[in-house]
Amino acid sequence: MSKIVKVPSVVALLLSLAAVHADDNPTVGIVRFGSLRTFDVTEGAILDVLESYGFISSEENAAARDHQDLAGEKLNIIWGSADFDLPTANLMLATILDAEPDVLVTITTSITQLALYATADMDDPPMVLFTSVYNPYEAGILQSSCIKPEHVTGSLSSTPYEEVLTLLLKENPDIQTIGTIFNSSEAAGVVGAEEIARIGEAMGLTVLATAVTAIHEVSLAAEGLINRGIDAFVMPIDLRTGAAGLPIVVNLGNEFGIPVFHPILFSVYYGATVSSGFYHYYAQGDNVGVMLAAHLNGDIDIATTGINEQTGSAIGVNLDMAELQGVTISQELIDQADAVIEEGEATISERVGAELRQQGAVIPLDERLAADQAFLAQLHCSPERIAEQQAALEAQGS
């Protein structure tokens, strides 16, 4: 049924795109792999920047925030989401490209890869600005911050696998074997599993990895790892199975007393025992929004605008899951945590709460312009910077 009901939605999308693209305003397509609250925050930041720069009004911002296609006075915005389904993602992206957008804002590694593949041979491709992308170099999206397709730039998110594994061993130095499950067709999952293995083995751990291709395989994969004697699950950033399949892994972890560690902060909301991960969801959207506004104004050349890396991580703990698993979380870790789940209630630190509360706080342009210009200047790929990065790649044999 999930495959059947998507066809009318694509037909409706085609009709709405025709209406949105009826004038000569620039069109921005914002496309995501599926629905997550963190994506809403990132997209909201992009809209807030567009309002700051006068491309949309506050009323248009509010309408677009509900993912309504917008035929605005100065800018058109069209939306696409694939419900974490790869065939749907391909169809969704093809439909969006049929509307001939001037810019594609791609959210997640998978959607960015598809967008690059779809636009690689175009004579006049839309600009592609990506965000919520992990491991873009390993995924083949780009070679370095300045050596990349000329129509592509964006903001990548750091991946704190080493922090996750350090927390794991600090909490329980007796852990010897960990297990990970990844989707073999999603680059972020493949790269994440490789990173977990590399870092874990360097720390003296035995790392067992199992590849899956669909969500229904996760339970069997998790049971197989449990039968092989793992002491903990460490999951990669993998939206097709790592996110959707997390509750399955957690249920088995609860049954067999095995904690689940995850590199996305808010995974504790979905049952992870301990997380250490990226949380600057508004900031990364703000960064891409600045790039987008500057491009629409003609102030930057995407070809010579390098990739921004957004760093920063926070710790989460789910005491309810730990109790079900018979796992003791140290008071030291609880005190460090920025998100704590206890008796079904969530407590969030001020720094993480402030990041989430920024959505809708539109900063007047005169108060942000100087900082935005300084940010863009740092990203500029001069001939010297490009040559330096090229030399570094050649030295590495890339």
Salt bridges, closest charged atoms under 4 A:
ASP40 OD1 - ARG32 NH2 2.52
GLU43 OE1 - ARG32 NH2 2.61
GLU43 OE1 - HIS67 NE2 2.75
ASP48 OD1 - ARG65 NH2 2.72
ASP85 OD1 - LYS3 NZ 3.55
ASP85 OD2 - LYS6 NZ 3.85
GLU195 OE1 - ARG198 NH2 3.00
ASP286 OD1 - ARG368 NH2 2.97
GLU332 OE2 - LYS170 NZ 3.08
ASP338 OD1 - ARG351 NE 2.86
GLU350 OE2 - ARG357 NH2 2.56
GLU355 OE1 - HIS280 ND1 3.43
ASP372 OD2 - ARG368 NE 2.68
